[in-house]
């Protein structure tokens, strides 16, 4: 007689599967809460303790770790020695294993969970049974994902055997599942132990969606989400209309959201190729968007626009005048959605960003390796600021300097940003030398550079950037400082009447 072992934490859908097994003459063996749920539903079921002749004990910690269970899982049916051992020791073979694990990941989503409570949700017997059964995939059907219950029910009902190829696919899924489960445990415990650079590192991400291709059409790609999906993550956005997101869409949208999280006031960010091309604040979303658009009306074409306030009809009427890839906002009025619907291809995403924090880890792949660092979540404080020139910034310049500093942090290095009246007017990104980035930003600003402020993500190795700013009539500069030639830049700023502020914080972004 065939035998199935069922032990599930998530009991949704398990009754119909157990009934389908019984209908085909399969003996169902189960544990603890699963046994009680099946018995209550009228499913004929045998408790594991009856099989092992050993009671479940220690609050359920010990129940399935027994030779009469694992022998039935691991025995090779085509090995005479294995079969003789099974007969000699009265080990019943197990042909189906349906197991899912204690909800460790869900438990630690609660920020107030105690370590002892989290540890109690580390499953021991479940992964052991799954791994044993999956290792023996040639003879055992192993199901860890409730999404596969329907497949197995269909096979049972039709009397069709699960093929070895299908058993192997289920086996691979089991090991992916247990590896991700253990990775999440390892990550959590490592953080709790305060280990900065562990001897090995494991991360677990879940498939959000396959993508048509990667950065280019010849590259395969998919989007994976972090367990629990942090607040304000793109993975939790609701798409209201438009085509599927692409690899590049997701990268650009992520960059836009990272920058937008720096602002509390109504702000609109426009991003192109991972760099902000326009940022504006205003009393309303419509006013903020107008400023972001005017910052660079050429580069915004085909870009991503992210807003931290509701998109209303006035804002949407401006958006539909442009070709945009994505619009992101926490909400939309009905009138706004009606207007945006005229642009059927634009991807309209709804995402609550109120609780978003730019914290956590930053992973970067290199061939054969992985770089791991904290995300750049450092915020500027009053204590960081040091005016190093004779002239102090005016109140208006201070506001623009702090605005520019938030933005330059999110521009690819070498990075220079020009700002005037809470609006970017020039962005120099990703240049091989800093004065080159400054000249690009100044050229983009044109006459608007007069009286503007300039932010630099790193110090000036030479005073040439100050010279370029002075020639454009820039009135104030904010930069980290720390160059051996700082004094030359300070002297030139004093000579040209420019106020300059050092922050002591570098924001390289490669």
N, C-alpha and C positions, 0 to 999 in steps of 0.2 A: 504494500500500500504506500502511495506517495505521501510525503509529509511536508507541511509548510510551517515555518517558524515566523510568527508575526509579533513584533514588539515596536510600537510606535508612540512617540510623544504627541504628534499631531494626528488625531484620530479621524479627521475629516476624510470621507470617502473609503474608509477601511472596511466598513460593514459590507457593502456590495462586493468588494474584492474577496473577503472571507467567504461570503455566501457562494460566489462563483467557484472558489476552490472546493468547498464542501460538495457542491453540485457535481463535481467531477470525481468525487470519491477521494479527495485529498484530506488527510487528517491534519487538523490545525492545532498547533501547539503555541501557547502564548504565555505572557508574563504579566504580573501585577495589574496595573490599570487597564492595559489592553485586554487581558483575560476577562476582567470584570465587564468591560464595555461590550465585548463579543458575546459573553454569556447572557448579559442583560438583553441583547438584541436577538437572543434565541439561536445563536450560531453554536453548533456542537464544537466544543473546544476543550483541549487538554492543557492543564497547567504545567509549566516547565518542571515544577517540583515533583510532579508525578513521573516525569521521564527520568529525572536525575536521582530520584529517591533521596533528595537533599533539600531541606527547606530554604526558601528565600529568607535572607537575614540581613542584618546591619542596615535597616531602613532601605532595603532594595539594592544595596551596593553589591551584594553577592547573590546571583541567581542563575546567570547563563554561562559563567566562566567554569565550565565543567567538561571533562572528557566525553561524556555521553552526548553533549551538544556539539562540541568542536570536532569530535571524531566524525559525527554525522555530516558536518559541513565540509570537512577536508578530505574525506576518504575518496580515493580515485577508484571509480567503478571498474576500470579496465586493468587494475593492478591486483593480481590474485592475493598478494601478501596483505594489501590493505583490506580486501574483502574478508579474508580469513580472520584478520584482527578484529574487524567489526563483528563477525559472527561469534568469535570467541568471547568477546567482552559485551555482547548483546547491545551493540551500538546501532540504533536505528538511523538509516540514512535520511538526510534532509534535502529535499529537491527544490524548495522555494524558500527564499528568505525575503521578508518584507519588513524593513526596519527604517525608522528615521530617529534622529538623535535628540537628546535633551536640548532645549532652546537656549544655548549659551549666548549666542549673538544677540538675541532679543532681550535676554536678561541684562546684559551690560549696556544696552541702549539707555537704560535708566541711569542718569548721572549720579544718583544717590545710592546706587546699589553697593552693598558691603562686599568686601573681598570674599568672606566666607560664603555668602549667598551665591556669588559668581562661581566659586570653586565647586560648589555643590551641583552646579549645572554642567560640569564637565563629565560627559558620558564616557564610560569605560567599556562596559559590555557591548554596547551598540556598535561602536567602531570595530571591536574585535570580531563580532559576528559578521559584520559586513565585509571586512577584509578577508576573513577566512572563506566565506562563501564566494566572493568575487575572485579570489585566487583560484578557486575550483570551478571557474565559469563553464568549463566543458560539460559539467554535470549539474550545476546548480544555477537556477534563475534567481538573480539578486536584484531587488527593486528598492531603491532608496528615495526616489522622487515620486511623490503622489501623482505627478503629471503622467507617469507611466502606468498607473492603475488601469486606465481604460484599455490600453494596449493589451495588458495581460488578461483582463476580463474577456476581451474579444477573442483572444487565442484560446482561452479555456472553453468558452461557449461554442466555438467552432470545432474544437477538438484538434486544432492545428498546433504542432509542436513549435516551441520557440527555438529558432535555429541557432547553431553555434555562433554564427556571425552576430546575431542579435544579442545572444548572451554575452558575447565579448564586448559589444557596445555598452551594455548595462554594467559590465565589469569596469570599464573605463570610467563611466559616470560615477560609480561608487568610489573609486580612488580619487577622482577629482573632488568629490564631496567630502570625503574624510580628510583629504589634504587641506582643503579650504577651512574645514572645521578646526583642525589642529593649528592651522596658521593663525586663525583668529584668536585662539586660546593663547598661543605663544606670543602674539603681538600684545595682547592685553596684559599678560603676566610680566612680560619684559618691561612694559611701561610702568607697571606697579612696582617692579623691583628697581626701577630707576637706572637700568643699564643703558648707557649712552650709545655704545658701539658694540652690539653683540657679535659673537663669533660667526653667526649666520643670521640672516634676516628673512622673514617670511611675510608676505602680504596676501590678502585674499580679496578679490574683487568679483562681482557677479555680472553676468552678461546683461547689459541694458538693451542693446540692439545691434544686429549686424549692420555694417555699412556697405554701400555699393562699392566703394573703393577708398583708398587712403588719400594721402596728399596728392597723388597722381593716379590716373586710371589703371595703371599697371600694378598698383600696390593693393593687396588685400588688407582689410581693416575691420575692426569692431569697436564698440563703445562699451566699457565696463564701468559699473558703479561701485562705490565703496559700500561695505555693509552698513545697513542702517540709514544710508543716504543722509549726510549732514544737512542741516537747515540751509536753505538757499542754494542748494546744489542744482546744477543744470539737469542732473539726472531726475530731479523731482518736478521739473517743469511740465506743465500741461500745454500741449500744442493745440491751438485753437484752429489753425488753418495752415495750408501750405505744403510744400514738398517735404520729403524726409530730410532730416538733418544730414549733412555730409561731414566727413572728417575735419575739413577746414572750417566749416561752420561751427563745429563744436569747440575747436581750438579758439577761434575768434570770439565766440560767445563767452567762453571761460575767461578770456582776457578782459572782456568788457565788464563782466560781473566782478572780477577781482578789483578793478579800478573803481567801479560804482560803489563798492562796499566802503570806500574811504570817506564817502560823503553822507551827511545827515540831511542837508537842505535839498530842495528839489533840484535834481541834476540829471542831465542826459549825457551819455557817453557814446561816441561813434568810434568804431574800431575797424581797421583795415589791416589785414596781414599781421595780426597780433600786436599792432601798435595803435594807440589812440590817435585819430586824425582830427577829432574835435570834441571838446568838453565844454559844457556851459551850465551855469546855474541861473535860477531865476525865481520869481515869486510863484510861477506856475510851470507845469510841465511844458506847455506850449512855448513859454518864454525861454525856458532852458534849452529846448530843442532848437529854437531859432538861433540861439547863440552857438550851439554846437555845430549847426549847419553852416553858419556864417564863418566859423573858424576856418573851414576848408571845404567849400562847396564842390570842389573837384574830387577830392579823395573819398568823400563819403559815398560816392557812386558805387553801388555794389557792396556796401559795407554792412556792418551790424550796428543797430541802435539799441541801447539799453537805457531804460528810465527807472528811477526809483520811486516814482509816484504813478498814479493811475493815468492811463492815456485817455483823454477826452476827445470830443469831436474836434475841438480847435487844434489839438496836436495831430490827430489822425489826418485832418485835411492837409497838413503840411507833409506828413509822411507819404501820402499817396502820390505826391508830386514827384517822388524820387524812385529810382530803382534801388531797392534794398534787399538784402538776403534774409535778414532776420530783424524782427522787432521783439524786444523783451520788456515786460512791465509786470508789476504785481497785480494789476487788474485793468480792465477796459470797460468803458461805458458801452451800452448797446449801440449807440450812434457811432462810436469809434469802430466797433467791430463791423458794422454795416459798411462803413467807408473802406476799411481795410480789405473787405471781401472783394472789392473791385480789383485788387491786386492778388489774384488767386495763387500765384507762386510764392509770394512772400510768406515766410514762416513766422507765424504769430505765436509767441510763447508767453504763457502766464506763469509767473514765478514769484512767490512771496520771499522777499530778500531781507525782511525786517530782522530776522535772527541770524543772518549769515555772519560768520566770522572767518577771516582769512588766516586760519590757523591749521595746524596739522603738519603733514610731511610733504615734501616736494621730491618726486622721483624723476630722474633723468637717465635714460639709457645711453650707454656707449657700447661699441662693439665688444662683446665678451664681458660686460660689466654693468654695474648700476651705481649711480651716484644718489645718495640719500642725504637730504638736509631738511631743516625746519623751513617752513614757508616764511617769506619775508613779511612778518606781521608787525614789525617794529613801527610804532607811531611816534611822531615828533611831540615832544613836551616843551613847555616853556624853559625848563632847566637845560635843554639841549641848545638853545639859541644863544648865539654870541655875536653881537655886532662888532666887527673888527675895523670899521672905517670911522673917520671923523664924523661923517654925516649919518644920522640915524634915519631909518626908513620912516616915511609918513604913515599915518593910520591906514590910508588906502593902499600904500605899497605893502604894508604888513599883510593885509588881507589877501592881496594878490600873490605875495611870496608864499604864504602858507598853502594857498590854492595850487600854485604851480608845483610845490614840493610833493603834494599828494599825487600829482599826475606824473612827474618825471620818474618816480619810483616804478611806474608801470610801462615805461618806454624802453625799448631795447637799447643797450649800451653800445657805443657812447651815446648819451642822451642829453639833449638840451631842449627845454620847453620855454616858450615865451607866452606870457599871460598879461591880459589887460582887462580890467573890469569883470572879473570872474568868468573869463572866456579865454580859451587857448587861441593864440593868433599865429603861432609857429611851432612846429615840432621837427626836431632833427633827430633821427633815430638810426641806431645800428651802424654808425660810422667808425672807420678805423682810427680817426683822430678826433679829438674833442672840438677843435676849432672848426673842423669840417662840418660837424653836427651843428655848431652855432651858426655858421654861415647859411646852412640850409634853412634853419628855423628863421633867421633874420630875413632871408630872401622871401620866404613864404609870407612873413608878416608885412613886408614892404613898409609903407609909411606908418602903418599901425604900430610899428616897433617904438616910435617916439613916445617916451613916457611909460613904456611897458616894463615888466620885470622879467628876469631870466633865472631859470633853475637848472642846475647841473647835477646829474646823479653821482658824480665823483669829483675829486678835486681837480684844479687846473695845474697841469704840470709846467705850463708856461703862462705868462700873462697875456698871450695872444687872444684868448677868448674874451678877456676883459677889454682888450683893444677893439675887437670886433663889436662888442656890445656898446662901447662908448661911441664908435663911429655911427651906430644905428640909433643913438640917443636913448638907449635903455637906461632907466633911472635907478634900478636896484637889482641885486643879484643874491641868490641863495645857493650855497654849495657846501659840501662837507668840510672843506679845508683839510690840512694834513700834508700838503706838498712841501718839499724842502724849499720850494720857490714861492711859498705863500706870500711872503713879504713883498715880492715884486708885484704880485697881483693886487695886494692891499694898497701899495704905494700908487699904482696906476689908477686904481679906483678913486683914491683920495684926490689925485691930480685931476681926474675928469668929473669929480662931483657925484660919483656913484656910491650909493649905500650898499654895503656888502655884509651878509650874515653867514656865519659858519654854523653848521649843525652838528658836526662830529659824527655823522651817520652816513655811510655809503650805501647806495642802492643799485649796485651792478645788476643787470638783468641780461643774461646771455641767451 
